[in-house]
Amino acid sequence: MSTLNLSLGKASRKKNRNRRNEALWGYACVAPLSIGLLMFLAAPLGFSFYISLTRYDLFNEPVFVGFANFQRIFSPEGAEFWRSVGNAFIYSIGVLLSMILSLIIASIFRGKIHGKNFFKGLFFLPTICSAVAVTIMWKRMYDYNYGTINQILGLFGIEGIYWLSEEYVVFAIMFMQLIFGFGTSMLLYISAINSIPKDYYEAADIDGANVFQKFFHITVPSVSPISFYIMVTGLIGSIQGFTTYQVMTNGSPSNTMMPVLLIYKYSGGDYGAFYGYASAMGIVLGGIIVILTIVEFIFSRKWVHYAS
């Protein structure tokens, strides 16, 4: 009996030792990412929250002011910030347009098209180019006097348009982003469509379904998880837009002022060094993005269909 107990004790100790080793290896594997998140996300976020409670210009010691910066955001003085948030939601419409265009093109590529790999590469090419370089190119194309678009219009006797004026700039930037950014979504949709069982389409053909019925009743529901992913990441990226708007207009006219661009201007940019107020705006913007993402996840239950 004592020999059996000794054997069981050794087996139990060995099992516990193996578990500890597995745990140590697990901690070792996640340590680099955890340390990275702590250093480059948690620590800056904590410091930003502290700065948001102060009046700080980078050169003098921070002066604690409590929630005064947040009160300023929610006061009439913070109207500029909320206008920029409204602008961000307007430009977010481009995300939905990009999803529609990407899905349509991906569906077309499902058929037998000669040279479709070439067109896939052609459509994807802009997404790997520098955002600054692409924006500068489009800014020159939109130029009233020397822009390519107005020169083409002039060939047909059409007077040039001030594309970057307040009246047209929203459409100009949205169109640029639509052409510039749908390549990645297109490839994701192509991959999702190729994974749809062909039996679905064959059964639809037998039932006499036309192209549009197959698209709306088979393709769209089947790729809804990819649509949800593109929508969530696209809206977050759109609300945080900065590079395009800074290079294209630098916030003028006012309907191109975005929240991150406004934060930049208050943190050492054109408006001076108001780091406390800029940090408070950044935290409020982060809260808006979190709330928006939660809402998206809640409503996704009604239209996102996962394969069982």
N, C-alpha and C positions, 0 to 999 in steps of 0.2 A: 504493500500500500504506500509506504513512504517513497519507494522508487517511482511509482506512478505519479505521486504528488510532485516529486522533484522534476520529472520529465515535463509535467504540465506547467510547472513554474518556469522552467527554461523556455518552453515554447511560448508562454505568455510574455516573458521578458523580450524574447527575440521579435515577437510580433509588435510589441510596443516600440522597440528600437527601430524596426522597419518603418513604422508609422512616423516616428520622429524624423527619420532620414527623409522620408517622402515630404513631410511638412517643410523641412529645411530646404530641400531642393525646390519646392514650390515657392517658398519665400524668396529664395535666391533668384528664381526666374522672373518674379514680378517686381523684384526690388528696383531694377533700373527704371522701369516705367513709373513705379510709385514715387521714386526719388525725383524723376523728371517732372511729374505732375505737381509734386510738392514745391519744387524749386521754381517752376515756370508757370504755374497756374495758381495754386493755393496761396503761396507767399505773396505774389504780386496782387492777387485779389484782396487779401487781407490788408496789405499796405494801401491799396487804392481806397478801401473802405475807411481806413484811418484818415487818409488825406481828404476824403470827402467831408469829414467832420471838422476840417480846419480851413483857414485862409492861408494859402501857400503860394509863393511866387518863385520857388526854386532857389532863391538867393538868401532869403531870410528864414528864420526858424518858423515852423508852422504854428499858427495861432488857433487854438481850439475855439470853434464857434458852434459846436453842437450840430443840430440839424438845419441850420440856417440855409445851407446850400440846397438842401432838398426842398425847404419851404420856398426858396426862390424859384425852383423849377415849377412848383405847383401854384405859383402866384402869377399875376398878369405879366410880370417881367420874364417869365419862362415861356411865353407864347412862341418865341422863335424856335425853341426846342420841339414843341408839339407840332409846329408847322413842318419841321424837318421830318418828324415821325410820320406825319400824314403824307409827305412826299415819298417817303420810303415805301409806304403801302401802295401808293399809286404806281410806282415803278415795279412793284412786286407783281403787277398784272402781267408783266413780261415773262415771269416764270411760268404762268399758266399757258401763255401763248407758245412758249418754247416747248412745253410738254406736248401740246397738241401737234405742233409742227414735227417734233421728233418722232412721235408715235405714227403719224401719217407716213413719213418717209421710211421709217423702219418697216411698216406694213407693206409698203411698195417693194422694198428690198427682199421681202419674203418670196416674191415671185421670181421667175427666171428672167433676169435682166443682164444683158451683156455688159461687162465692164463695171459691175456693181462694186467690186472691191476698190476700183479706182475712185469711184464717187464716194465711197465710205471714207477713204483717206482724205479726199478733197474736203468733205464736210467736217471732218474731225481736225484738220490742220489748224484752223484758227484758234482752237482751244489750247494748243501747246505753244502759241506765240505769246510774247510779252504783252500784258494788258496795257502797259504804258505805250508801247510801240503801236499797237492796234488802235488805241484811242487817238494818238497823235495823227495817224493816217486818216482816220475818219474825221477828225477835226479839220484837217486840210481839205478833205472832200466836201465838207459842209461849209467851207469858207464862201462868203457872199460874192467876193470879187474874183477869186481865182479857183474856187472849188470845182472839182470835176462834175458834181451833180448839176450845179448851175450852168456850167458850160454846155453840158448835154441838153439841158432845157433850152438854152439859148439857140441851139441848132434848130429847134422847132418853133422859134419865135416866142417862147414863154419867158416872161420876166423872172429873174432870179428871186430866190426866197431866202430870207434871213432864218436859216435853219436853227440857229442857236439863240434865237429870240425867245421871249417868254411864251409866245403863241405856239411855236413849233418845236421847242427844244425837247419836250417830253416825248413826242413821237420820234424825234431824231435819235435820241439816246436809246429809247426802247427798241427801235429797229436795229441799231448797231448791236445792242446786247443780244437781240434775238438771233442775228446772223452769227455773232461771235461765239455764242455759248451753247448752241443746241447739239453740238457734235457728241459730247459725252453722253447726254441723255439718249441720243439716237443709238449709240452703241449698246447702252444698257437695255433699251427696248428691243434691239435686234436679238440680243442674247436671250431675253425673256420670251420673245415670240418663237424663236427656234426651239425652245424647250416645251412649247405647247404640243401635246400629243396630236399627231396628224389625224387620228381617228375622229377628233371633234369636227374638223373641217370636212372630212369625208362623209360623216353622218349628216352634216348640214347640207352638203351637196345632194345627197340622196333625198333629203326632205325638200329640196328645191330652194334653199336659202340663197339670196343674192349676195353680192360683195358687201353691201352696207350692213345687212343683217348679220353676216359672219363677223364683221368688224365690231359691231356694237354688242353682240351677244356672246361672242367667243373671245376675241382678241382683247377688248377693253377690260372685261372682268378678270381674265387670266393674268394680265400684266399689272393689275391694280396694286400689288405690293411694291413693284418698281415705281409706279406712279406716286405712291405715298412717299417712298424714299426720296424721289426727285423733288417732290413738293416741299417736304420738310427741310431738306438741305438747301434747296433753292431759295426758299423764303428767308431762311436764316442768313444766307449769303447776300441776298438782295437788301435786306434791312441793314446789314453791316457794310453796304457798298461805300467805297471810298475812292479808289484809284481813278476810275472812269470819270467821276464827277469832279475830282480835283483837277485832272488834266484837261478835261473838256471845257469846264466853265468856272471852276474854283468857287462854286456856290452862287454865281451871278449869271443869270437871273435867279430870283429867290426860290423858284420852283425846282431848282436843281440842288438846293442845300439839303444835304443828307445828315442824319444824326452823327455819324462818325466824323464827317467832315467838320461839323460844327464843334464837336468835342476837340478835334485837332486845332481849330482856330482859337479855342479858349485855353489850350494848353501850350502856349508859346507861339501860336500862329499869328494871324492878322489881328486878333482881338486882344492880344496881350497874354500874360502868364497868370491864369486863374486856375491853378491845378485843382484846388478844392472843388470848385464848381464843375470843372470838366470831369473830375472823378465821379461826382454825384450824378451827372448826366449819364456817364458810362454805366453806373450801377442800375439806374432806372431803365436804361435801354436794355440791359441784360435781363432785368425782371420782365420787361415787355416780351422779349424773345422767349423766355421760359413759359410765360402764360400762353403765348401763341402756340408754342409747341405742344403744351398739355391739351389745349383745345383741339388741335389737329389730331392728336392721338385719341381723344374721346370720340370725335366724329368719324374717325377712320373705321370704327366698328360697323358703321352703316354701309360703307361702300368698298372696303378692302376685303378681298376674298382670298384666303390662303388655301393652298392645296392641302387636302387631308391626307 
